[in-house]
Amino acid sequence: MPVVHRTSLIESATLNRFSGAHLHLKLENMQRTGSFKLRGAFNKVAHLSDEALSRGVVTASAGNHAQGIAYAAARRGAAARIFMPKQTPKAKIRATVAYGAEVVLAGASYQEAYEAARMDCQTNHSVFVHAFDDNQVIAGQGTVSAEMLAQCSDLNTVLVPIGGGGLAAGTACYLKSVRPSVRVIGVQSDHAPAMYNCFHHENKSANRQTPGIAEGILVDCPGERTVPVIQRYLDDLVTVSDSEIAQAMVLMLERSKLLVEGAGAAALAAVLAGRVDVRGQHAGLIVSGGNADPEELPQIQHMAAESVSKVGTL
């Protein structure tokens, strides 16, 4: 039985009209565990020895990698302990526990949860599986773009959300190796633009002041492995605001009946906000996850409506 679903690549007449392009949405929100993260997590856990698994698996995650590790560890009969930021949506916490993992809430950010997880590994001699800074995780994430190109050979541009850079690194590596002409553009939240700053060679910190609605890509420190890959292969990297993400989330729900999380709407937000010009092109947008917390929908709808009232309708 296959572990990973081959998710659909769909078009929406409404979104095509708004963008002036053929937008192809890669629905990783429909992936098992609700996000692309299962691909990298399972690839890594599948390569661990029985001895390593006997010591237990530990990771830090804002939610989606947590579910991927929990599922992968359960498939191999290993114990998993997941450190998650305290503001992680309840839906992601419940889902992770449902897959059989132990959840530990630690810190206000991914970085703080990561540091707590590392300390736990040192104490208990567990195996740490990084959410993005690992070659086998990166390779697993790259299978998203392999499927996309097989499903639509006409792709001119692919937009990929970026937090720590695992998905973007895997995407860029694959596409530039088999179809160098395809533009690969990263999209990051302006609440945590660490990778943006690295890519554009700006000596700034992430300067994350508020949690933000795209917690899946709110990463203070990008990976040591991912940064060089992204600097070499990515064509550009842009940022989007919470209000732009909220508008994209609401639009996808209203017009395409897709409930996605903030990170999953980032690529569409970049197109609708004019950060990336894809007019007349076939553009692939990776909808990275669908683990949205229903309790937050009224706040997101209000944010989107307030923003639209200021700048006008799409």
N, C-alpha and C positions, 0 to 999 in steps of 0.2 A: 504493500500500500504506500503510495507516494506521500512524503511528509509535507511537501510544499505544493500549494495550488499554482497552476498556470493561470494567473489572473487575467481578466478581460482588459482589452484596450478599446475604449469606446469614444465616439464623437457625440457632441451635443449641438444641435442646430442653433440653439440660443447662444451658447458660448462662442460658436464660430461667428455668429453675426456680430456679437459684441467686440470680438477681437480682430475681425477681418482676416482670420486664418483658419486652417483646419487644426483644431486642437484635439489631440489624441490623449485621453486620460487613462493612465495606467493604474488600475484600481487595486492597489495594495491594501486599501481599507477592507477589501473582501478576502484578504489572505487569512489563512489559519492564524489564530491569535490576534487578528485585526491589524497587522502591519507587516511591512517588509522585513522587520527585524528577525523574524524566525529563520530567514534564509542564512544569515551570517551566524546566528547563534547555534543553529543545528549543525552547520558545517564545522564549526569549532568543536562542539561537544562530541561530534561523531569521530573526530580525530584524537580524542583523549584516550589514554590507556586505561585499562581496568584499574590499575593501581592508583592512577590519578583520580579517577572517579570515586574510588573508595574513600578518599579524603574529603569528599564533598566539593561542590561547586559554589563559588561566591561571585557576585557581580554587583555593580551599582548601575542604576537605571532610573530614568524619569518615567518609565512605565512599559514601553513597548519591548525593549530588549529584555526586560524582566520577564515578560510573558514568554518570549522566545526561549530564554534559558530555562525557565520553569518547565515548559513543555518538552524541550530537548532532554533535560536531565531526567524527567519522568520516563521518557521513552527508553533511556538507558539504565533506569533503576538507580539513579544517584540522587543524593540529597542536595537541595539547592537553597541557599540563603541569599535573599535579595535586599540590598540597601537602596531605599528610595527617599527622595526629598520629602519633607513633611507636607508640602503643598500639592503632592501628586494627586490627581483626580481619584476620587473614591472608586470609580468604575475600573480603573487600571489596577488598583490595589486588590479589589475583590477578585478580578480575573486572575491575577498572579497567584493568589492564595488558592483559587479553584484548581489551578494546575498542579497543586501539591507543594509549592514552595513556602518557605518561611519568609515573611516580610519584616524588615526592620526599618522604621522611619527614622532618618537621621539627617539633620541639617536643613538649611533653607534653600539649597541649590544642589544641582548634580555634583558639583565639585566637592561639596562638603559630604555628600553621601558617598562619593568615591573614596575620599580620604578615610572615612569610617570603615568602608569595606576592606580597604588595604590593611588597616590595622587589625581587623578581624582575621584576615588571612595569615598575617604574621603570628598571631596568637594561636590559631587552631591548625595551621599548616594546610589550609584548604587551597584549592586551585582557583585562581582568579581569572575570570573571562571578561576581558575589556569590551565595552559596548561598541567601540569603533576602532581603537588603535591596535589592531591585530590583523595580521595578513590573511588568516583563514576567514575571519569575520568579513574583511573587505572583499575577499573573493566571493563569498556567499552572496553578499549584497549586489555584486556585479551581475548576477543572473537576472536581475530585474531588467536591465538594459538589453541583455541578450534576447530575452523574450520580446521586448518592445520592437527590436529591429526585425525579428522574425515575423512579428504580427503586422508591421507596417514598414516596408522597405523604403518608403518615400520620405522618411523623417529627415528634416533639415536641421532641426534644433531640438535639444532635450533640456528641459528645466528640472533641476533636482534640488530638493530642500537640503540645507546643510546645518548641522549642529556641530558635532565633532569631526565629521567628514567621511565616515565609513561608506555611506551610500554614494556620496559624490565621487570618492576615490575609486570605488569599484565601477561605477558608471563610466567615468572618464577613461579609466584604463581600458575597459572593454571596447567602448565606442571608438576611441582614437586608434586602437590596434586593428580594428576590422573596417572602420569607415571614418577615416580622418577628417573628411569634409563636414561631418555632423558637428554643429556647434553644441558645446556642453556648457550650460550656464547654471551656476549655483545661486540659491536664494536663501538668505538668512534673515532672521528676525533682528530688527534694530535694537531690541532689548539686550541682545548678547552677540555683538558683531565681531567676536574674536577672530574667526576665520576670514571675515571680510577685511579686517585690519591686517592680517598676515598676508593675504593675497595682494592687497594694494600697498603693501610695505609701509603702513602707517604704524608708528610706535605708540599705540594706544592700548589701554586695557579694555576689557569687554564693556565696562561701565554700565553693568546691568543694575538698574535702579528699582525695578518692579518685576514681579514674577512673569507677567505676560501671559497671553492666551495660547502661545505655541510652545508649551513646556517641552515637547519632544525635541526641539532644536535649540533650547536655551542651555548652551554649554559655554562655560567660562574659558576653558583651555582646550583648544583643538589638539589632535593627536600628533605625536612625533612622527608617526608613519604617514599619516594622512596629509599633513601640510605640504611636504615636498611633492607628493603626487598631484595634489590640487594646483600647486603653483606651476607645475610643469604642463599639465594637460587641460586644465579648465580654461575656457575661452574668456569668461567673465564671471564676476560674482557681484550680486546686488543685494540690497536689503529692502524689507517691507515693514510697515508699521502694524501695530495691533489692529487699528481701525481698518486697514486695507485687508488684512487677513480675515477679520470678522465679516466684511462685505463679501469676500469670496466664499466663506463658509455658508453664509445665508443664501447666496445665489445658487450654490451647488445643491443645497437642500431644497430650495423652492423650485428651481428649474430642472434639475437632474435627479431629484429625489435621493441624493447622496448625503448621508450624515458623516462628515469627516471631522477630524480633530484639527487644531490650528496648524500644526506642521504640515498636515496633508493638504491644506488649502494654500500654502505659501507660494507654490509655483504659479497657480492661477492668479493669485493676488499680484504677483510681479507683472504678469501680462496685462491684467485689467488696469493696473496703476501706471502702465506705460514705462516700466523700468526696462523691459526687454521688447524690442520691436520684432514681432513675428508675422506681420501682415503679409498675406499671400503665401505663407509657408505652411508646411506640415510640421507642427510642433508637438513633441511628446512631453506631457506633464506628469511627473510621478506623484500620484496621490498616495503619500507614504503611509498613512494610517487612518483608521476610523474609530479609534478608542476615545471618542468625545464623552465628556461627562454630561448627561442630560440635564443635570441640575444647573449647569452653567449656560444653557441655551438662551434663557431670557436675557442674561447680561450681554451675551454676544449679539443677540438681535438688537438690543438697545444701542450697543456700541456702533453697529453697522448703520442703524437708522439715523443716529445722531451725526455720523460722518457724512452720510448721503445728503442730509438736510443742509450741510454746510457747503458741499462741493457740487451738488446736483446729482441727478440720477445717472446711472451708467448708460 
